[in-house]
Amino acid sequence: LFHAPNPRVTFNASVGMRNEQARSFFASAGLNIRLGARHSVSAGGSYGQGQSNAALAYQYSDRQRSGLSAQATLGTLNARARLTGSAHWESRYTALQG
């Protein structure tokens, strides 16, 4: 399920079933908000196979003007916190990522 009440806000949700070695169910939901042309934040969560997960993220993208994009995510997996981040810069002949 995907719903965008306006160009700045989107909601998503999904549920499903897997039938591999054992039958399992999963569910997820999320929200994304654009804060202008280059900034956005998102939040989401999911549960499946006995694991829960939640995340808050910030994304910056200015690839057309400066070639720079970056993101940071604070999330949990079964109540253990995780912080990740990355940045990418590219020009006509060079790309750096970290």
MITI-325062 format. One record per atom (N, C-alpha, C, O): x, y, z; atom name; chain. Coordinates in Angstrom, 1 decimal, always signed. Layout:
BEGIN
+--------+--------+--------+----+----+
!      x !      y !      z ! at ! ch !
+--------+--------+--------+----+----+
!      X !      Y !      Z ! CA !  A !
...
+--------+--------+--------+----+----+
REM end
This chain:
BEGIN
+--------+--------+--------+----+----+
!      x !      y !      z ! at ! ch !
+--------+--------+--------+----+----+
!   +0.9 !   -1.2 !   +0.0 !  N !  A !
!   +0.0 !   +0.0 !   +0.0 ! CA !  A !
!   +0.9 !   +1.2 !   +0.0 !  C !  A !
!   +1.8 !   +1.3 !   +0.8 !  O !  A !
!   +0.6 !   +2.2 !   -0.9 !  N !  A !
!   +1.4 !   +3.4 !   -1.0 ! CA !  A !
!   +0.4 !   +4.5 !   -1.1 !  C !  A !
!   -0.6 !   +4.4 !   -1.9 !  O !  A !
!   +0.6 !   +5.6 !   -0.3 !  N !  A !
!   -0.3 !   +6.8 !   -0.4 ! CA !  A !
!   +0.5 !   +8.0 !   -0.3 !  C !  A !
!   +1.4 !   +8.2 !   +0.6 !  O !  A !
!   +0.3 !   +9.0 !   -1.2 !  N !  A !
!   +1.0 !  +10.3 !   -1.2 ! CA !  A !
!   -0.1 !  +11.4 !   -1.2 !  C !  A !
!   -0.6 !  +11.8 !   -2.2 !  O !  A !
!   -0.5 !  +11.9 !   +0.0 !  N !  A !
!   -1.5 !  +12.9 !   +0.1 ! CA !  A !
!   -1.1 !  +14.2 !   -0.5 !  C !  A !
!   -2.0 !  +15.0 !   -0.9 !  O !  A !
!   +0.2 !  +14.5 !   -0.6 !  N !  A !
!   +0.7 !  +15.6 !   -1.4 ! CA !  A !
!   +2.1 !  +15.3 !   -1.8 !  C !  A !
!   +2.6 !  +14.3 !   -1.4 !  O !  A !
!   +2.7 !  +16.1 !   -2.6 !  N !  A !
!   +4.1 !  +15.8 !   -3.2 ! CA !  A !
!   +5.2 !  +15.7 !   -2.1 !  C !  A !
!   +6.3 !  +15.2 !   -2.4 !  O !  A !
!   +5.0 !  +16.2 !   -0.9 !  N !  A !
!   +6.0 !  +16.2 !   +0.1 ! CA !  A !
!   +5.9 !  +15.0 !   +1.1 !  C !  A !
!   +6.9 !  +14.7 !   +1.8 !  O !  A !
!   +4.8 !  +14.4 !   +1.2 !  N !  A !
!   +4.6 !  +13.3 !   +2.2 ! CA !  A !
!   +4.1 !  +12.0 !   +1.5 !  C !  A !
!   +3.2 !  +12.0 !   +0.7 !  O !  A !
!   +4.8 !  +10.9 !   +1.9 !  N !  A !
!   +4.4 !   +9.6 !   +1.4 ! CA !  A !
!   +4.3 !   +8.6 !   +2.5 !  C !  A !
!   +5.1 !   +8.7 !   +3.5 !  O !  A !
!   +3.3 !   +7.8 !   +2.5 !  N !  A !
!   +3.1 !   +6.7 !   +3.5 ! CA !  A !
!   +3.2 !   +5.4 !   +2.7 !  C !  A !
!   +2.9 !   +5.3 !   +1.6 !  O !  A !
!   +3.8 !   +4.3 !   +3.4 !  N !  A !
!   +3.8 !   +3.0 !   +2.8 ! CA !  A !
!   +3.5 !   +2.0 !   +3.9 !  C !  A !
!   +3.9 !   +2.2 !   +5.0 !  O !  A !
!   +2.9 !   +0.9 !   +3.5 !  N !  A !
!   +2.7 !   -0.2 !   +4.4 ! CA !  A !
!   +2.6 !   -1.5 !   +3.6 !  C !  A !
!   +2.2 !   -1.5 !   +2.4 !  O !  A !
!   +3.0 !   -2.6 !   +4.2 !  N !  A !
!   +2.9 !   -3.9 !   +3.5 ! CA !  A !
!   +2.8 !   -5.0 !   +4.5 !  C !  A !
!   +3.3 !   -4.9 !   +5.6 !  O !  A !
!   +2.2 !   -6.0 !   +4.1 !  N !  A !
!   +2.1 !   -7.3 !   +4.9 ! CA !  A !
!   +2.2 !   -8.4 !   +3.9 !  C !  A !
!   +1.9 !   -8.3 !   +2.8 !  O !  A !
!   +2.7 !   -9.5 !   +4.5 !  N !  A !
!   +2.9 !  -10.6 !   +3.6 ! CA !  A !
!   +3.2 !  -11.9 !   +4.3 !  C !  A !
!   +3.2 !  -12.0 !   +5.6 !  O !  A !
!   +3.3 !  -13.0 !   +3.5 !  N !  A !
!   +3.6 !  -14.3 !   +4.1 ! CA !  A !
!   +4.7 !  -14.9 !   +3.3 !  C !  A !
!   +4.7 !  -14.9 !   +2.0 !  O !  A !
!   +5.6 !  -15.6 !   +3.9 !  N !  A !
!   +6.6 !  -16.4 !   +3.3 ! CA !  A !
!   +6.4 !  -17.8 !   +3.6 !  C !  A !
!   +6.0 !  -18.2 !   +4.7 !  O !  A !
!   +6.6 !  -18.7 !   +2.7 !  N !  A !
!   +6.4 !  -20.1 !   +2.9 ! CA !  A !
!   +7.6 !  -20.9 !   +2.4 !  C !  A !
!   +7.5 !  -21.6 !   +1.4 !  O !  A !
!   +8.8 !  -20.7 !   +3.1 !  N !  A !
!  +10.0 !  -21.4 !   +2.7 ! CA !  A !
!  +10.1 !  -22.7 !   +3.5 !  C !  A !
!   +9.3 !  -23.6 !   +3.2 !  O !  A !
!  +11.0 !  -22.7 !   +4.5 !  N !  A !
!  +11.1 !  -23.9 !   +5.3 ! CA !  A !
!   +9.9 !  -24.0 !   +6.3 !  C !  A !
!   +9.4 !  -25.1 !   +6.7 !  O !  A !
!   +9.5 !  -22.8 !   +6.7 !  N !  A !
!   +8.3 !  -22.7 !   +7.6 ! CA !  A !
!   +7.5 !  -21.5 !   +7.2 !  C !  A !
!   +8.1 !  -20.6 !   +6.6 !  O !  A !
!   +6.3 !  -21.5 !   +7.5 !  N !  A !
!   +5.4 !  -20.3 !   +7.2 ! CA !  A !
!   +5.7 !  -19.2 !   +8.1 !  C !  A !
!   +5.8 !  -19.4 !   +9.3 !  O !  A !
!   +5.9 !  -18.0 !   +7.6 !  N !  A !
!   +6.1 !  -16.8 !   +8.4 ! CA !  A !
!   +5.4 !  -15.6 !   +7.8 !  C !  A !
!   +5.2 !  -15.5 !   +6.6 !  O !  A !
!   +5.1 !  -14.7 !   +8.7 !  N !  A !
!   +4.4 !  -13.5 !   +8.3 ! CA !  A !
!   +5.3 !  -12.3 !   +8.6 !  C !  A !
!   +6.1 !  -12.3 !   +9.5 !  O !  A !
!   +5.1 !  -11.2 !   +7.9 !  N !  A !
!   +5.8 !  -10.0 !   +8.1 ! CA !  A !
!   +4.9 !   -8.8 !   +7.8 !  C !  A !
!   +3.9 !   -8.9 !   +7.1 !  O !  A !
!   +5.3 !   -7.6 !   +8.5 !  N !  A !
!   +4.5 !   -6.4 !   +8.3 ! CA !  A !
!   +5.5 !   -5.2 !   +8.4 !  C !  A !
!   +6.5 !   -5.3 !   +9.1 !  O !  A !
!   +5.3 !   -4.2 !   +7.6 !  N !  A !
!   +6.1 !   -3.0 !   +7.7 ! CA !  A !
!   +5.3 !   -1.8 !   +7.4 !  C !  A !
!   +4.3 !   -1.8 !   +6.7 !  O !  A !
!   +5.8 !   -0.6 !   +7.9 !  N !  A !
!   +5.1 !   +0.7 !   +7.6 ! CA !  A !
!   +6.2 !   +1.8 !   +7.6 !  C !  A !
!   +7.2 !   +1.7 !   +8.3 !  O !  A !
!   +5.9 !   +2.8 !   +6.9 !  N !  A !
!   +6.9 !   +3.9 !   +6.8 ! CA !  A !
!   +6.3 !   +5.2 !   +6.4 !  C !  A !
!   +5.2 !   +5.3 !   +5.9 !  O !  A !
!   +7.0 !   +6.3 !   +6.7 !  N !  A !
!   +6.6 !   +7.7 !   +6.4 ! CA !  A !
!   +7.8 !   +8.4 !   +5.9 !  C !  A !
!   +8.9 !   +8.3 !   +6.4 !  O !  A !
!   +7.7 !   +9.2 !   +4.8 !  N !  A !
!   +8.8 !  +10.0 !   +4.2 ! CA !  A !
!   +8.3 !  +11.4 !   +4.0 !  C !  A !
!   +7.2 !  +11.6 !   +3.5 !  O !  A !
!   +9.0 !  +12.4 !   +4.5 !  N !  A !
!   +8.7 !  +13.8 !   +4.4 ! CA !  A !
!   +9.8 !  +14.5 !   +3.7 !  C !  A !
!  +10.9 !  +14.5 !   +4.2 !  O !  A !
!   +9.5 !  +15.2 !   +2.6 !  N !  A !
!  +10.5 !  +16.0 !   +1.9 ! CA !  A !
!  +10.5 !  +17.4 !   +2.5 !  C !  A !
!   +9.4 !  +18.0 !   +2.7 !  O !  A !
!  +11.7 !  +17.9 !   +2.9 !  N !  A !
!  +11.8 !  +19.2 !   +3.6 ! CA !  A !
!  +12.4 !  +20.2 !   +2.6 !  C !  A !
!  +13.4 !  +20.9 !   +3.0 !  O !  A !
!  +12.0 !  +20.3 !   +1.4 !  N !  A !
!  +12.5 !  +21.1 !   +0.4 ! CA !  A !
!  +13.2 !  +20.3 !   -0.7 !  C !  A !
!  +13.0 !  +19.1 !   -0.8 !  O !  A !
!  +13.9 !  +21.0 !   -1.6 !  N !  A !
!  +14.4 !  +20.3 !   -2.8 ! CA !  A !
!  +15.5 !  +19.3 !   -2.5 !  C !  A !
!  +15.7 !  +18.3 !   -3.2 !  O !  A !
!  +16.3 !  +19.5 !   -1.4 !  N !  A !
!  +17.4 !  +18.6 !   -1.1 ! CA !  A !
!  +17.4 !  +17.9 !   +0.2 !  C !  A !
!  +18.3 !  +17.0 !   +0.4 !  O !  A !
!  +16.4 !  +18.1 !   +1.0 !  N !  A !
!  +16.4 !  +17.4 !   +2.4 ! CA !  A !
!  +15.1 !  +16.6 !   +2.5 !  C !  A !
!  +14.0 !  +17.0 !   +2.1 !  O !  A !
!  +15.3 !  +15.4 !   +3.2 !  N !  A !
!  +14.1 !  +14.6 !   +3.5 ! CA !  A !
!  +14.4 !  +13.8 !   +4.8 !  C !  A !
!  +15.5 !  +13.5 !   +5.1 !  O !  A !
!  +13.3 !  +13.5 !   +5.5 !  N !  A !
!  +13.4 !  +12.6 !   +6.6 ! CA !  A !
!  +12.5 !  +11.4 !   +6.5 !  C !  A !
!  +11.4 !  +11.6 !   +5.8 !  O !  A !
!  +12.8 !  +10.3 !   +7.1 !  N !  A !
!  +11.9 !   +9.2 !   +7.0 ! CA !  A !
!  +11.9 !   +8.4 !   +8.3 !  C !  A !
!  +12.9 !   +8.5 !   +9.1 !  O !  A !
!  +10.8 !   +7.7 !   +8.5 !  N !  A !
!  +10.7 !   +6.8 !   +9.7 ! CA !  A !
!  +10.0 !   +5.6 !   +9.3 !  C !  A !
!   +9.1 !   +5.6 !   +8.4 !  O !  A !
!  +10.4 !   +4.5 !   +9.9 !  N !  A !
!   +9.7 !   +3.2 !   +9.5 ! CA !  A !
!  +10.0 !   +2.1 !  +10.5 !  C !  A !
!  +10.8 !   +2.2 !  +11.3 !  O !  A !
!   +9.2 !   +1.1 !  +10.3 !  N !  A !
!   +9.4 !   +0.0 !  +11.2 ! CA !  A !
!   +8.9 !   -1.3 !  +10.6 !  C !  A !
!   +8.0 !   -1.2 !   +9.6 !  O !  A !
!   +9.3 !   -2.4 !  +11.0 !  N !  A !
!   +8.9 !   -3.7 !  +10.5 ! CA !  A !
!   +9.0 !   -4.8 !  +11.6 !  C !  A !
!   +9.7 !   -4.7 !  +12.5 !  O !  A !
!   +8.2 !   -5.9 !  +11.3 !  N !  A !
!   +8.3 !   -7.0 !  +12.2 ! CA !  A !
!   +8.1 !   -8.3 !  +11.3 !  C !  A !
!   +7.2 !   -8.3 !  +10.5 !  O !  A !
!   +9.0 !   -9.2 !  +11.6 !  N !  A !
!   +8.9 !  -10.5 !  +10.8 ! CA !  A !
!   +9.8 !  -11.5 !  +11.4 !  C !  A !
!  +10.9 !  -11.2 !  +11.8 !  O !  A !
!   +9.4 !  -12.8 !  +11.4 !  N !  A !
!  +10.2 !  -13.9 !  +11.9 ! CA !  A !
!  +10.8 !  -13.6 !  +13.3 !  C !  A !
!  +11.9 !  -14.0 !  +13.6 !  O !  A !
!  +10.0 !  -13.0 !  +14.2 !  N !  A !
!  +10.4 !  -12.8 !  +15.5 ! CA !  A !
!  +11.3 !  -11.6 !  +15.7 !  C !  A !
!  +11.8 !  -11.4 !  +16.8 !  O !  A !
!  +11.6 !  -10.8 !  +14.7 !  N !  A !
!  +12.5 !   -9.7 !  +14.8 ! CA !  A !
!  +11.7 !   -8.4 !  +14.5 !  C !  A !
!  +10.9 !   -8.3 !  +13.6 !  O !  A !
!  +12.0 !   -7.4 !  +15.3 !  N !  A !
!  +11.4 !   -6.1 !  +15.1 ! CA !  A !
!  +12.5 !   -5.1 !  +14.8 !  C !  A !
!  +13.7 !   -5.3 !  +15.2 !  O !  A !
!  +12.2 !   -4.1 !  +14.0 !  N !  A !
!  +13.2 !   -3.2 !  +13.5 ! CA !  A !
!  +12.5 !   -1.8 !  +13.3 !  C !  A !
!  +11.4 !   -1.8 !  +12.9 !  O !  A !
!  +13.2 !   -0.7 !  +13.7 !  N !  A !
!  +12.7 !   +0.6 !  +13.5 ! CA !  A !
!  +13.8 !   +1.5 !  +13.1 !  C !  A !
!  +15.0 !   +1.2 !  +13.4 !  O !  A !
!  +13.5 !   +2.6 !  +12.3 !  N !  A !
!  +14.6 !   +3.4 !  +11.9 ! CA !  A !
!  +14.1 !   +4.9 !  +11.7 !  C !  A !
!  +12.9 !   +5.1 !  +11.3 !  O !  A !
!  +15.0 !   +5.8 !  +11.9 !  N !  A !
!  +14.8 !   +7.2 !  +11.6 ! CA !  A !
!  +15.9 !   +7.6 !  +10.7 !  C !  A !
!  +17.1 !   +7.3 !  +11.0 !  O !  A !
!  +15.7 !   +8.3 !   +9.6 !  N !  A !
!  +16.7 !   +8.6 !   +8.7 ! CA !  A !
!  +16.6 !  +10.1 !   +8.2 !  C !  A !
!  +15.5 !  +10.6 !   +8.1 !  O !  A !
!  +17.8 !  +10.6 !   +7.8 !  N !  A !
!  +17.9 !  +12.0 !   +7.2 ! CA !  A !
!  +18.6 !  +11.8 !   +5.9 !  C !  A !
!  +19.7 !  +11.2 !   +5.9 !  O !  A !
!  +18.1 !  +12.4 !   +4.8 !  N !  A !
!  +18.8 !  +12.3 !   +3.5 ! CA !  A !
!  +19.0 !  +13.7 !   +3.0 !  C !  A !
!  +18.1 !  +14.6 !   +3.1 !  O !  A !
!  +20.2 !  +13.9 !   +2.4 !  N !  A !
!  +20.6 !  +15.2 !   +1.8 ! CA !  A !
!  +21.0 !  +14.8 !   +0.4 !  C !  A !
!  +21.9 !  +14.0 !   +0.2 !  O !  A !
!  +20.5 !  +15.5 !   -0.7 !  N !  A !
!  +21.0 !  +15.2 !   -2.0 ! CA !  A !
!  +21.0 !  +16.6 !   -2.8 !  C !  A !
!  +20.0 !  +17.3 !   -3.0 !  O !  A !
!  +22.3 !  +16.9 !   -3.2 !  N !  A !
!  +22.5 !  +18.0 !   -4.1 ! CA !  A !
!  +23.4 !  +17.6 !   -5.3 !  C !  A !
!  +24.3 !  +18.4 !   -5.6 !  O !  A !
!  +23.1 !  +16.5 !   -5.8 !  N !  A !
!  +24.0 !  +15.9 !   -6.9 ! CA !  A !
!  +24.0 !  +16.8 !   -8.1 !  C !  A !
!  +25.1 !  +16.9 !   -8.8 !  O !  A !
!  +22.9 !  +17.4 !   -8.5 !  N !  A !
!  +22.9 !  +18.2 !   -9.7 ! CA !  A !
!  +23.8 !  +19.4 !   -9.6 !  C !  A !
!  +24.4 !  +19.8 !  -10.6 !  O !  A !
!  +23.8 !  +20.1 !   -8.4 !  N !  A !
!  +24.6 !  +21.3 !   -8.3 ! CA !  A !
!  +26.0 !  +21.1 !   -7.8 !  C !  A !
!  +27.0 !  +21.5 !   -8.4 !  O !  A !
!  +26.1 !  +20.3 !   -6.7 !  N !  A !
!  +27.5 !  +20.2 !   -6.1 ! CA !  A !
!  +28.0 !  +18.8 !   -6.2 !  C !  A !
!  +29.2 !  +18.5 !   -5.9 !  O !  A !
!  +27.2 !  +17.8 !   -6.6 !  N !  A !
!  +27.6 !  +16.4 !   -6.7 ! CA !  A !
!  +27.6 !  +15.7 !   -5.4 !  C !  A !
!  +28.2 !  +14.6 !   -5.3 !  O !  A !
!  +27.1 !  +16.3 !   -4.3 !  N !  A !
!  +27.1 !  +15.7 !   -3.0 ! CA !  A !
!  +25.8 !  +15.1 !   -2.6 !  C !  A !
!  +24.7 !  +15.7 !   -2.8 !  O !  A !
!  +25.9 !  +14.0 !   -1.9 !  N !  A !
!  +24.7 !  +13.4 !   -1.3 ! CA !  A !
!  +25.2 !  +12.7 !   +0.0 !  C !  A !
!  +26.3 !  +12.3 !   +0.1 !  O !  A !
!  +24.3 !  +12.7 !   +1.0 !  N !  A !
!  +24.6 !  +12.1 !   +2.3 ! CA !  A !
!  +23.4 !  +11.6 !   +3.0 !  C !  A !
!  +22.3 !  +12.0 !   +2.7 !  O !  A !
!  +23.6 !  +10.6 !   +3.9 !  N !  A !
!  +22.4 !  +10.1 !   +4.7 ! CA !  A !
!  +23.0 !   +9.6 !   +6.0 !  C !  A !
!  +24.1 !   +9.2 !   +6.1 !  O !  A !
!  +22.1 !   +9.7 !   +7.0 !  N !  A !
!  +22.3 !   +9.2 !   +8.3 ! CA !  A !
!  +21.1 !   +8.5 !   +8.8 !  C !  A !
!  +20.0 !   +8.9 !   +8.6 !  O !  A !
!  +21.3 !   +7.3 !   +9.5 !  N !  A !
!  +20.2 !   +6.5 !   +9.9 ! CA !  A !
!  +20.4 !   +6.1 !  +11.4 !  C !  A !
!  +21.5 !   +5.6 !  +11.7 !  O !  A !
!  +19.5 !   +6.2 !  +12.2 !  N !  A !
!  +19.5 !   +5.7 !  +13.6 ! CA !  A !
!  +18.4 !   +4.7 !  +13.6 !  C !  A !
!  +17.2 !   +5.0 !  +13.4 !  O !  A !
!  +18.7 !   +3.5 !  +13.9 !  N !  A !
!  +17.8 !   +2.4 !  +13.9 ! CA !  A !
!  +17.9 !   +1.4 !  +15.1 !  C !  A !
!  +18.9 !   +1.5 !  +15.8 !  O !  A !
!  +17.0 !   +0.5 !  +15.2 !  N !  A !
!  +17.1 !   -0.5 !  +16.2 ! CA !  A !
!  +16.8 !   -1.9 !  +15.5 !  C !  A !
!  +16.0 !   -1.9 !  +14.6 !  O !  A !
!  +17.4 !   -2.9 !  +16.0 !  N !  A !
!  +17.1 !   -4.3 !  +15.5 ! CA !  A !
!  +17.0 !   -5.1 !  +16.8 !  C !  A !
!  +18.0 !   -5.3 !  +17.5 !  O !  A !
!  +15.8 !   -5.5 !  +17.2 !  N !  A !
!  +15.5 !   -6.2 !  +18.4 ! CA !  A !
!  +16.1 !   -5.4 !  +19.6 !  C !  A !
!  +16.8 !   -6.0 !  +20.4 !  O !  A !
!  +15.8 !   -4.2 !  +19.7 !  N !  A !
!  +16.1 !   -3.3 !  +20.8 ! CA !  A !
!  +17.6 !   -2.9 !  +20.9 !  C !  A !
!  +18.1 !   -2.4 !  +21.9 !  O !  A !
!  +18.4 !   -3.3 !  +19.9 !  N !  A !
!  +19.8 !   -2.9 !  +19.8 ! CA !  A !
!  +20.0 !   -1.7 !  +18.9 !  C !  A !
!  +19.6 !   -1.8 !  +17.7 !  O !  A !
!  +20.5 !   -0.6 !  +19.4 !  N !  A !
!  +20.6 !   +0.6 !  +18.5 ! CA !  A !
!  +21.8 !   +0.5 !  +17.5 !  C !  A !
!  +22.8 !   -0.1 !  +17.8 !  O !  A !
!  +21.6 !   +1.1 !  +16.4 !  N !  A !
!  +22.6 !   +1.2 !  +15.3 ! CA !  A !
!  +22.5 !   +2.6 !  +14.7 !  C !  A !
!  +21.5 !   +3.1 !  +14.4 !  O !  A !
!  +23.7 !   +3.1 !  +14.5 !  N !  A !
!  +23.8 !   +4.4 !  +13.8 ! CA !  A !
!  +24.7 !   +4.2 !  +12.6 !  C !  A !
!  +25.8 !   +3.7 !  +12.7 !  O !  A !
!  +24.2 !   +4.6 !  +11.4 !  N !  A !
!  +25.0 !   +4.5 !  +10.2 ! CA !  A !
!  +24.9 !   +5.8 !   +9.4 !  C !  A !
!  +24.0 !   +6.6 !   +9.6 !  O !  A !
!  +25.9 !   +6.0 !   +8.6 !  N !  A !
!  +25.9 !   +7.2 !   +7.7 ! CA !  A !
!  +26.8 !   +6.9 !   +6.5 !  C !  A !
!  +27.6 !   +6.1 !   +6.5 !  O !  A !
!  +26.5 !   +7.7 !   +5.5 !  N !  A !
!  +27.3 !   +7.6 !   +4.3 ! CA !  A !
!  +27.3 !   +8.9 !   +3.5 !  C !  A !
!  +26.4 !   +9.7 !   +3.7 !  O !  A !
!  +28.3 !   +9.1 !   +2.7 !  N !  A !
!  +28.4 !  +10.3 !   +1.9 ! CA !  A !
!  +28.9 !  +10.0 !   +0.5 !  C !  A !
!  +29.7 !   +9.0 !   +0.4 !  O !  A !
!  +28.5 !  +10.7 !   -0.5 !  N !  A !
!  +28.9 !  +10.4 !   -1.9 ! CA !  A !
!  +29.1 !  +11.8 !   -2.6 !  C !  A !
!  +28.3 !  +12.6 !   -2.5 !  O !  A !
!  +30.3 !  +11.9 !   -3.2 !  N !  A !
!  +30.5 !  +13.1 !   -4.0 ! CA !  A !
!  +31.0 !  +12.6 !   -5.4 !  C !  A !
!  +31.9 !  +11.7 !   -5.5 !  O !  A !
!  +30.5 !  +13.3 !   -6.4 !  N !  A !
!  +31.1 !  +12.9 !   -7.7 ! CA !  A !
!  +31.2 !  +14.2 !   -8.6 !  C !  A !
!  +30.4 !  +15.1 !   -8.5 !  O !  A !
!  +32.2 !  +14.1 !   -9.5 !  N !  A !
!  +32.4 !  +15.2 !  -10.5 ! CA !  A !
!  +32.4 !  +14.5 !  -11.8 !  C !  A !
!  +32.1 !  +13.3 !  -11.9 !  O !  A !
!  +32.8 !  +15.2 !  -12.8 !  N !  A !
!  +32.8 !  +14.6 !  -14.2 ! CA !  A !
!  +33.7 !  +13.3 !  -14.3 !  C !  A !
!  +33.3 !  +12.4 !  -15.0 !  O !  A !
!  +34.9 !  +13.3 !  -13.6 !  N !  A !
!  +35.8 !  +12.2 !  -13.8 ! CA !  A !
!  +36.1 !  +11.5 !  -12.5 !  C !  A !
!  +36.9 !  +10.5 !  -12.5 !  O !  A !
!  +35.5 !  +11.9 !  -11.4 !  N !  A !
!  +35.8 !  +11.4 !  -10.1 ! CA !  A !
!  +34.6 !  +11.1 !   -9.2 !  C !  A !
!  +33.6 !  +11.8 !   -9.3 !  O !  A !
!  +34.7 !  +10.0 !   -8.4 !  N !  A !
!  +33.6 !   +9.7 !   -7.5 ! CA !  A !
!  +34.2 !   +9.3 !   -6.2 !  C !  A !
!  +35.1 !   +8.4 !   -6.2 !  O !  A !
!  +33.8 !   +9.8 !   -5.1 !  N !  A !
!  +34.3 !   +9.4 !   -3.8 ! CA !  A !
!  +33.1 !   +9.0 !   -2.9 !  C !  A !
!  +32.0 !   +9.6 !   -2.9 !  O !  A !
!  +33.3 !   +7.9 !   -2.2 !  N !  A !
!  +32.2 !   +7.4 !   -1.4 ! CA !  A !
!  +32.7 !   +6.9 !   -0.1 !  C !  A !
!  +33.8 !   +6.3 !   +0.0 !  O !  A !
!  +32.0 !   +7.2 !   +1.0 !  N !  A !
!  +32.4 !   +6.7 !   +2.3 ! CA !  A !
!  +31.3 !   +6.7 !   +3.3 !  C !  A !
!  +31.6 !   +6.3 !   +4.5 !  O !  A !
+--------+--------+--------+----+----+
REM end
